[in-house]
Amino acid sequence: MSRTKSRVDRRTFLKTATAASGAALATPLIASKAFAFNKPIELVHWSWLAASDGEVWAQMIDSFNQAHEGQGIQIKMELVPEEQYTTKVLTATATGQAPDFGWGTAGKGAQLARDGVTVPLDALIRDSGLDLADFTDSSVKAARYPKYGDEMYMVPMDLMSLQPEVNVDHVLEAGLDPDAFPTTGEELVKWGQAMTKFDGDNVSRSGILMTGSGVQPTVTWGIVAEQMGFQRASDDLKTAAVNPEAGIAAMEWVLALFDEYRVSTRDVTDRYKAFGTGNGSIFWTGPWTLNGYVKQGVNFRTYEMPNIGGTQRTYFEMGGLEFYKQQDEERYAATMEAVKWLSDNSFLWTTVGRGAAPRRSILDRPDYKTTGHPWDIRGAFVDGMKIATIPEIPVVAGPEFTIYSGGNFLASTLENVWAKQKSPAEAMEQLAARWQKGLDEG
């Protein structure tokens, strides 16, 4: 899958990560009911979380195993590189050797659901006592695939968005007020220009961090395009590239960052390193970066995405746990028991690991905002979920629609625009044709 390549890049951007905060670790665990099965069972869990979020997730698994020591149920976690994940799941399922559960993201598993690789969960959730009413509406909706029976195919674990991370030292150096971050596109560009530095005629520090190809210009275009009124697919999933003029205008806005406003350079290849080493000032990214930059000592804050195109919106992604088809179907109930415990005890995961909690009871806790990283570092990724309304497209061809990708058809098509080898109008025509075919195939 093209999308998986980009996520490996983002999750391996740092080799070190901070340990979880003492306050989060001290949070009392919610006990589960006594293990209700007659024979001991070891659940196999595959995870592609490989950097700072992976370290916190490993703590979650260890906590489960410690809490259930001697109770006949344990989790064995195995790391699988994300670029190999889907292929390995398909192969393992075909041979009857699939893991019991693993990580998925909303909108990416439509093909797995259609082909019976992942397991519908509504009955298992009901029987386990996991309270769906405690989950946010957006998380429950994102876990369903309307074209394939509208059942839930994952248990939501975190809600993520893209928001600007901003180097405070650069802000102060430019004489700007860190408490007055831009709310419009025009203001954003002015901030970017104030913080950009040059070496001769070349940008040496990007006021607005961009790359010449890959994920960063693709997702930037996707957010701005949808703010301007573009839709990759209509709400009924029948028509591709709604309001193409807005999509073209968004391509022109990204090009202007490089060539007109001169706040970005195509020469950056590693966006994570560039921000971490002070070569970028404003970086649109997600909460999976927080642990690493805190550990690095970067002086940064996060803010909600500005309204550049007319409607304040940003990218939405949900991480969750999906179940894979087993020959012994009795394993499903044990897997749900384990996943319910991980969900019930996800306070650590959603204050230190990544993202906002999908559980209302966790969001409402009085210590939710004071645990983990300081609120000016992680707050935008929680409060900003209200504007995270740019979802994945829940069809089999969904990965081709994904704006957070550095290797799918969308990204490769737009790379020709950023390199000035194709006009925005030509790119839009190609995208519309390819996406329409994907929608027609269901």
C-alpha angles and dihedrals in degrees: 000000000000092000093060093061092060092049092053087054093052095045095049096048091111129029095205131055140182122261117245116275119266091238093056092046090051093057109119114250120238109240121230127217117273112284104272102205130096100225132044115262135194112205116210114222124188119204132180094190102123112165137036094330088049091057092054091046089053087056089053092054092046090051091053092050093048092048090051099040109142093010097101099252130092137159122231109201120203124187116227121184107250096230087060098038104097094041091051092048091051092048094046092049092049090054095043093249102106121145115253094242142351146170122293137166127226115267096015098084101062093110092047090050093047092049095047095247093123122049125240107241111194096101093041091050092049094048093048094055093238103157110231090185087069091061122087116256092242093055094050091047092049091052092060131079108208093195092057105050098295093255122145111262099183140027107240114240106168141004118221138188138174115252134161119273109199131198104235093200090059091048093053093043089056092050093247128141113247088203092059105058115174120273098188136051093247092054091046092055091049090053090048092051092049092054099039117107130198137211100205104309095338127093107245097174119031115222086200109030113231138153129218093240142000129044104342102063090036096056092039089055091046095053095044092045093054090045086056092052103266119140124196088207133008119252091258090051092237104105127051129211100014112196096009092184089069091051090052092048090053091054089053090051091054091047088052091058087064104033111021107027093028095209094127138046131213089216095080111100103166107048094181093053092045093057093041092053095046098256093120130048107189115033124182105213145125139266093265087081098058101086093050097049092045089053090048091054096240110166100226144141133199128228137182117270112271122240100254102156108032104279121059105235139140141185120292126206130169125199119206146155118261129192123228127216114274131193087219101057092187086078090071094073092050090048091051090050090055095044091048089055091049090050094046089050098042095116090104092046094052098042100042108009104055145295135013123302117261089204115092092207091059095045089051095053111116091227096050093096095041099048124083121004118007114277094245087061101044104016097091090058090057104035090037092064087088089071096038095106103133102101136182117267107252100219132105090261090049095122089063089060096048114121092193095070138104099193113036128101091269094054094044091049093049092047087070089055094051089049089049092239093119133031121242089244092054091049092050091052091053093046093049092052095047094045093047089055089051093051092047090054090056 
